[in-house]
Amino acid sequence: MTGPTVPQATEPEAAAGWAPTPALGRAVLLAGLLLVGGVLLGRVDLIVLAAPFALGTAYALRRRPTALPQVWITPGDGGPLVEGGEMTAAVSVGNPDTVDYDLVVLRSRASPWLRIERAGFARDEVVDDVPPAATTSAGGAAPASGVGRSVIDRPFVTSVPTGSAVDLELAGRALRWGRHPIGPAGARVATAGGLLVSRAVITEPVRVRVYPRTEPFEAVEAMPRAAGLVGAHHSRRPGEGGELAGVRIFGPGDRLRRIDWRVSLRTRQLHVASTLSDRDAEVVVLLDVLAEAGRSGGVDSAASVLDTTVRATAAIAEHYLHRGDRVSLLEYGPAARRLRPAAGRRQYLTVLEWLLDVRVRASSHEPYDQVFGPQLLSSDALVVVLTPLLDERSAQMLARLTRAGRFVVAVDTLPTNLSSPKDRGWAEIAYRLWRLDREIMIGQLREHGVPVVRWAGAGSLDQVLRDVARLAMAPRVGGR
C-alpha cells in the first residue's frame, strides 16, 4: 500500500545516519598494529598477516550505503473487523539503496487487545516505488502483559536485497472493540559485511478499527408511540395498516374493499372496517459515561460497564434500524457527543464508527443542561438509557426525563460479577452499604415511574417495553 510522496533525505543526511560497528574498529586496529609492528621490527610475516584484514575491510567498504531503510505498517484489507475476528497486518522494511542490507533487525509493538499469534517474513518482488520513508519519532506505549501478550514481543531478523522490500506478516485475533494501534515499528540495518550499522528508523503506529460484537437482541413489543410516516409499528392514528381499529359508518373517501358486508347487512347501512396506520419510531440511546466499573477481559472474558454499554448500544441500534426505525445516540457526560437520528444501513455503520470513540469522562459539573439544553428530545421518542447507576446525577437525569413526559427505559449495565474489595477492615461493610444504597436508589426510580431492567441480551426490554407501551396508550390527564 503506497502513501503520499515525501521528500527523500539528502546524501549527507543519509550518510550521517550510518555508524561504524565495533567489528570495523577491531579490523582497523588489528591491521594497523600488524603493519606498524612489521615495519618497526622488520618482519615481513606480520605485514603478510595484516594484508587480509586490510584488504577485506577495504573490499567491504568499497560501496557505502547512501540511504536509510524505510519502514511502514499496512493493516489488513479483509473487510470490517469485529471483536473476536481474525486480523492481519504487515510491517514492511524497504531498501531504497544501491547496496544490499546484510542484516535487518525489525521490531514492532501492538495493542494488548490485538493478540498476534503468527508472525513471519514474506519477500516481495523488486519494487520501483518504495512507500514513504518513516519518521524517526518514537511513540506509543509498550504492550501490556497478560491479555495481549503475543509472539510479536521479540525482534525479527532478515536480509533485504537492494531495491526490494520484505514484509513481516502478522496474524492474530482482535479481543476488544476500539481503535487499537499496531506499532510503532522500528528497524536497524547492518551492511558492508557488518562493518556499518544504521540508526534506528521508527515509524508511527497505525490504528486498526475493531467494531463491537453485536449481542443477540430482539424486542417484539410495540413502540410506545410511533409518530413517523411509514414503518412497521402499529400507531394509534387511523390509516392504511394491518391492525383493526374498529367498524364505523361509511364516509367519503373510504375504499370499497374496506366495507364490512356482515355489519352492513345487519344494520342496513354501509359500514367499513377502520385500521391503524403502520409508522416508524425514533429511538434515542443515551450512554452514561460518567463512571466505569469492572475490568474488561476482552470478548471472551468479563465485561466492564463500558463494554456492556457499547455492545448493548450496537445491538439495540441494529435491531431497530433493521425494522426501519430512526436511531440516534447521545452521551451523558461532559463531552455531550451526539449522533443525529437517521435510518438505514448507513446509519448502522455510522453508529459503529461513533461507538469506537466512546470513553468514560468524569466531570464534577452537572451535564444535564449541557446535554439536553439546546436540543430537546422528541416527545414521541423512546429513550433507552444505558447506565451503571453509579452516580447520583444519573438517577437525577432519569427522574427529570420522566417528569418531562418522556418514555424512558433505564438499562442497568453494572456487571453482575463485580467482586467485593479484598482488603481487611471496613471495606466489606462499606461495599455492602454501597450495594444497599444503590438498590434503594433503583427502588426510588421505579417509584417515580422509571423502569429499570438489567441488560441480558435477547428479550432484555420486552417486559419493560410492554409496560411503557401500556402507559402510552392510557388516557392523558387534563387533555395532555
C-alpha positions in Angstrom: 0.0 0.0 0.0 1.7 3.2 -1.2 1.2 6.5 0.6 1.8 10.1 -0.3 5.2 11.0 -1.7 7.6 12.5 0.8 10.9 14.3 0.2 13.9 11.9 0.3 16.8 12.6 2.6 19.8 14.1 1.0 23.0 12.1 0.7 24.8 13.9 3.6 21.8 13.4 5.9 21.5 9.7 4.9 25.3 9.2 5.3 25.1 10.7 8.8 22.7 8.0 9.8 25.3 5.3 9.5 27.9 4.5 12.1 30.8 2.1 12.3 30.4 -1.1 14.3 32.9 -2.5 16.8 33.9 -5.0 14.2 35.2 -2.2 11.9 37.2 -0.8 14.8 38.7 -4.1 15.6 39.6 -4.8 12.0 41.3 -1.4 11.6 43.1 -1.7 14.9 44.4 -5.2 14.2 45.6 -4.4 10.7 47.3 -1.2 11.9 49.1 -2.9 14.8 50.4 -5.7 12.5 51.6 -3.2 9.8 53.3 -1.0 12.4 54.9 -4.0 14.1 56.1 -5.4 10.8 57.7 -2.1 9.8 59.4 -1.4 13.2 60.6 -5.0 13.7 61.4 -5.6 10.0 59.2 -8.7 9.9 57.6 -9.4 6.6 55.3 -12.1 8.0 53.5 -9.6 10.2 52.9 -7.4 7.1 51.6 -10.5 5.2 49.4 -11.4 8.1 47.9 -7.8 8.2 47.2 -7.9 4.5 43.9 -10.0 4.6 42.4 -7.7 7.3 43.2 -4.5 5.4 42.1 -5.9 2.0 38.9 -7.4 3.5 38.0 -4.2 5.2 38.6 -2.1 2.1 36.7 -4.5 0.0 33.7 -4.5 2.3 33.7 -0.7 2.4 34.0 -0.3 -1.4 30.3 0.6 -1.7 29.0 2.5 1.2 25.2 2.9 1.8 23.7 6.3 1.0 20.0 5.8 2.1 18.4 4.8 5.3 15.9 1.9 5.4 12.2 2.7 5.1 9.6 1.1 7.5 5.8 1.2 7.2 2.8 -0.6 8.5 0.0 -1.9 6.3 -3.3 -3.0 8.0 -5.1 -6.0 6.5 -7.8 -5.4 3.9 -10.1 -8.2 4.9 -13.1 -6.0 5.5 -14.6 -4.7 8.8 -13.0 -6.2 11.8 -15.3 -7.3 14.7 -14.4 -8.4 18.2 -13.2 -11.9 18.2 -12.4 -11.8 14.5 -9.1 -12.7 12.8 -6.9 -9.7 12.0 -3.9 -9.4 9.6 -1.3 -6.7 9.1 2.2 -6.3 7.7 5.2 -4.4 9.0 7.4 -3.8 6.0 11.0 -2.7 5.6 12.3 -1.4 2.2 15.7 -1.0 0.8 15.9 2.1 -1.5 19.7 1.9 -1.5 22.1 0.6 -4.2 23.7 -1.9 -1.8 22.2 -4.9 -0.1 21.2 -4.9 3.6 23.0 -7.9 5.1 21.1 -7.9 8.3 17.8 -6.2 9.3 16.5 -6.3 12.9 12.8 -5.4 12.9 10.7 -4.9 16.0 7.1 -3.7 16.4 4.6 -3.1 19.2 0.9 -3.8 19.2 -2.0 -3.0 21.3 -2.6 -5.5 24.2 -6.1 -6.0 22.7 -4.6 -7.4 19.4 -3.2 -10.8 20.2 -0.7 -11.6 17.5 -0.5 -15.3 17.2 1.6 -15.8 14.0 4.4 -13.7 12.5 6.7 -14.4 9.7 8.6 -12.8 6.8 7.4 -12.9 3.2 9.6 -11.4 0.4 8.1 -9.1 -2.1 9.0 -8.7 -5.7 11.5 -5.9 -6.6 9.7 -2.6 -6.4 10.3 0.6 -8.2 8.4 2.9 -5.8 9.0 2.1 -2.2 6.4 3.5 0.2 7.1 6.7 2.1 10.1 7.0 4.4 9.3 6.5 8.0 9.6 9.2 10.6 12.1 8.9 13.3 9.9 10.0 16.2 9.2 7.2 18.6 5.8 7.0 20.3 3.2 4.7 21.8 3.2 2.7 25.0 4.7 -0.8 25.4 2.2 -3.6 25.2 0.6 -4.6 28.4 1.3 -8.0 29.8 -1.5 -10.6 30.2 -4.3 -10.1 27.7 -2.3 -9.0 24.7 0.9 -11.0 25.2 1.8 -12.3 21.8 4.6 -13.6 19.5 5.4 -10.0 18.3 7.1 -9.2 21.6 10.5 -10.1 20.2 12.8 -8.9 17.4 12.8 -10.4 13.9 15.9 -10.7 11.7 16.1 -10.9 7.9 18.0 -9.5 5.0 16.8 -7.2 2.2 18.3 -7.0 -1.3 18.7 -3.7 -3.0 15.5 -2.1 -4.4 13.1 -4.5 -2.7 11.0 -4.9 0.4 10.3 -7.6 3.0 7.1 -7.9 4.9 6.7 -9.2 8.4 3.2 -10.6 8.1 1.2 -10.6 11.3 -1.9 -12.6 12.0 -4.0 -12.8 15.2 -7.2 -12.0 16.9 -8.9 -8.8 18.0 -10.0 -9.1 21.6 -11.9 -5.9 22.2 -13.6 -3.1 20.3 -11.9 0.3 19.8 -9.1 1.9 17.8 -6.0 -0.2 18.5 -2.5 0.7 17.4 -0.1 -1.5 15.6 3.3 0.0 16.1 5.4 2.0 16.4 7.8 -0.3 14.5 11.5 0.2 14.2 14.4 -1.3 12.2 18.1 -1.2 12.3 20.3 -2.4 9.4 23.8 -3.7 9.2 25.6 -3.7 5.8 29.2 -3.7 4.4 29.7 -7.1 5.9 28.5 -5.9 9.3 31.0 -3.1 9.4 28.3 -0.3 9.2 25.0 0.0 11.1 22.2 2.4 10.6 20.5 4.4 13.3 17.1 3.1 14.4 14.3 4.1 12.0 10.9 4.2 13.7 7.5 4.6 12.0 4.4 5.9 13.6 1.7 3.4 14.7 -1.3 2.6 12.5 -4.7 2.3 14.3 -6.9 -0.6 13.5 -10.7 -0.2 13.9 -12.3 -3.1 15.7 -16.1 -2.8 15.9 -18.1 -4.1 18.9 -19.6 -7.5 18.5 -23.4 -7.2 18.3 -25.0 -9.2 21.1 -28.2 -11.0 20.1 -31.2 -8.8 20.9 -34.8 -8.7 19.8 -37.7 -6.8 21.2 -41.1 -8.0 19.9 -43.1 -5.4 21.8 -44.6 -2.4 20.0 -43.1 1.0 20.5 -44.8 3.3 23.0 -45.7 5.9 20.4 -44.9 5.6 16.7 -45.0 9.1 15.1 -43.4 8.8 11.7 -45.0 8.4 8.3 -44.3 4.8 7.4 -42.9 1.9 9.3 -43.5 -1.4 11.0 -45.1 -0.3 14.3 -48.9 -0.1 14.9 -49.7 3.5 15.9 -52.9 5.0 17.4 -53.5 7.0 14.2 -56.0 5.7 11.7 -54.7 4.9 8.3 -53.8 2.1 5.8 -52.4 -0.5 8.1 -53.0 -4.1 9.1 -54.2 -3.6 12.7 -58.0 -3.5 13.0 -59.2 -0.4 14.9 -63.0 -1.0 14.7 -66.0 -0.7 12.5 -67.6 2.7 11.6 -70.2 4.1 9.1 -69.1 4.5 5.5 -67.9 8.0 4.7 -66.5 10.0 1.8 -63.0 8.7 0.8 -63.5 5.2 2.2 -62.4 2.4 -0.1 -65.0 -0.1 -1.2 -62.7 -3.0 -0.3 -63.0 -1.9 3.4 -66.8 -2.4 3.5 -67.8 -4.8 6.2 -70.8 -6.6 4.5 -71.8 -8.6 7.5 -72.3 -5.5 9.7 -73.8 -3.5 6.7 -76.5 -6.2 6.0 -77.4 -6.4 9.7 -77.7 -2.6 10.2 -78.9 -1.9 6.6 -76.3 0.9 6.4 -72.8 0.7 4.9 -70.1 0.2 7.4 -66.3 0.0 6.8 -63.5 -1.6 8.9 -61.0 1.0 10.0 -57.4 0.2 10.6 -54.4 1.8 12.4 -51.5 3.0 10.3 -48.1 1.4 10.5 -45.5 4.1 11.3 -41.8 4.3 12.3 -40.5 5.5 15.6 -37.5 7.3 16.9 -35.2 5.5 19.4 -32.7 7.6 21.4 -29.9 5.6 23.0 -28.4 7.6 25.9 -25.0 6.4 27.1 -24.0 7.3 30.6 -20.2 7.8 30.5 -19.7 9.4 33.9 -18.3 6.3 35.7 -16.7 3.0 34.9 -16.6 -0.2 36.9 -15.3 -3.8 36.4 -12.4 -4.9 34.4 -12.5 -5.7 30.8 -11.1 -9.1 29.8 -11.9 -9.0 26.1 -14.6 -10.6 24.0 -14.3 -14.0 25.7 -14.0 -12.8 29.3 -15.5 -10.4 31.8 -17.1 -7.2 30.6 -16.8 -3.8 32.2 -19.5 -1.2 32.3 -18.2 0.4 29.1 -18.0 -2.9 27.3 -21.6 -3.7 28.2 -22.8 -0.2 27.2 -21.1 -0.2 23.8 -22.2 -3.8 22.9 -25.7 -3.2 24.0 -25.9 0.0 22.1 -24.8 -1.7 18.9 -27.3 -4.5 19.4 -30.2 -2.1 20.1 -29.3 0.1 17.1 -29.0 -2.8 14.8 -32.4 -4.2 15.8 -34.4 -1.0 15.4 -32.6 0.1 12.3 -33.3 -3.2 10.7 -37.0 -2.6 11.4 -36.9 0.8 9.7 -36.9 3.0 12.7 -34.8 6.1 13.3 -32.0 5.8 15.9 -29.9 8.5 17.5 -27.1 8.3 20.1 -26.3 10.7 22.9 -23.6 10.7 25.5 -24.4 11.8 29.0 -21.2 13.4 30.1 -19.0 16.5 29.7 -18.4 15.9 26.0 -22.1 15.5 25.2 -21.4 13.9 21.9 -24.5 13.4 19.7 -25.4 11.4 16.6 -28.3 12.7 14.7 -31.3 10.4 14.1 -31.5 8.5 10.9 -32.4 5.2 9.5 -31.0 2.6 7.2 -27.8 0.6 6.7 -25.6 3.8 6.5 -26.8 4.9 9.9 -25.9 1.5 11.4 -22.3 1.8 10.0 -22.2 5.4 11.4 -23.3 4.1 14.8 -20.5 1.5 14.9 -18.0 4.2 13.9 -19.4 6.6 16.6 -19.1 3.9 19.3 -15.4 3.5 18.7 -14.8 6.9 20.4 -16.9 6.3 23.5 -14.8 7.0 26.6 -15.5 7.4 30.3 -15.2 11.1 31.1 -15.5 12.0 34.7 -16.7 15.5 35.5 -17.6 17.4 38.7 -20.2 19.5 36.9 -23.9 18.6 36.2 -24.0 17.7 32.5 -27.8 17.7 32.2 -28.2 21.2 30.8 -25.2 20.6 28.5 -26.8 17.5 27.1 -30.5 18.4 26.9 -30.4 22.2 27.0 -30.2 23.5 23.4 -31.5 20.3 21.8 -34.8 18.9 23.0 -35.7 15.2 22.7 -38.7 14.4 20.6 -41.8 13.9 22.8 -42.6 10.7 20.9 -39.1 9.2 21.1 -38.3 6.1 23.2 -35.2 7.0 25.3 -33.1 3.9 26.3 -30.6 5.0 28.9 -27.7 2.7 29.4 -26.3 3.5 32.8 -24.5 1.7 35.7 -26.3 4.0 38.2 -23.0 4.7 40.0 -23.5 8.5 40.1 -26.4 10.3 41.7 -26.5 12.7 38.7 -27.5 9.7 36.5 -30.5 9.0 38.7 -31.5 12.6 38.8 -31.3 12.8 35.0 -33.6 9.8 34.7 -36.1 11.4 37.1 -36.1 14.7 35.1 -36.7 12.9 31.8 -39.6 11.0 33.3 -41.1 14.2 34.8 -40.8 15.8 31.4 -43.1 13.2 29.9 -40.5 11.2 28.0 -40.8 7.5 27.5 -37.7 6.3 29.4 -36.2 2.9 29.9 -33.2 2.5 32.1 -30.9 -0.4 31.4 -28.6 -1.4 34.2 -25.1 -2.1 32.8 -23.3 -2.8 36.1 -21.6 -6.2 35.9 -23.2 -8.9 37.9 -19.9 -10.5 38.8 -18.5 -7.3 40.4 -16.4 -8.6 43.2 -16.2 -7.0 46.7 -12.9 -5.5 47.9 -10.4 -7.9 49.3 -9.0 -5.5 51.9 -9.5 -6.2 55.5 -11.2 -3.8 57.9 -14.2 -1.8 56.8 -14.0 -2.4 53.1 -16.5 -5.3 53.0 -19.0 -3.4 55.2 -18.6 -0.3 53.0 -19.2 -2.4 49.9 -22.4 -3.9 51.3 -23.7 -0.4 52.4 -23.0 0.9 48.8 -24.9 -2.0 47.4 -27.8 -1.4 49.7 -27.8 2.3 48.9 -27.8 1.6 45.1 -30.8 -0.8 45.5 -32.7 1.9 47.4 -31.9 4.4 44.6 -33.2 1.9 42.0 -36.4 1.4 44.0 -36.9 5.2 44.2 -36.5 5.4 40.4 -39.2 2.8 39.9 -41.5 4.7 42.3 -41.0 7.7 40.0 -42.1 5.6 37.0 -38.7 4.8 35.6 -38.5 1.2 34.6 -35.0 -0.3 35.4 -34.0 -3.6 33.8 -30.7 -5.4 33.7 -29.2 -6.0 30.3 -29.3 -9.6 29.4 -29.2 -9.8 25.6 -32.2 -11.1 23.7 -35.5 -10.2 25.3 -34.0 -7.8 27.8 -36.5 -5.0 27.1 -39.6 -7.0 26.2 -41.4 -6.8 29.6 -40.4 -3.2 30.2 -41.5 -2.1 26.7 -44.8 -3.8 27.2 -45.3 -1.7 30.4 -44.2 1.5 28.7 -46.5 0.9 25.7 -49.4 0.3 28.0 -48.7 3.6 29.8 -48.6 5.4 26.4 -52.0 4.0 25.5 -53.5 5.2 28.7 -55.7 8.4 28.6 -53.9 11.6 29.5 -55.0 13.6 32.4 -56.1 17.2 31.8 -56.1 16.8 28.0 -52.3 16.4 27.8 
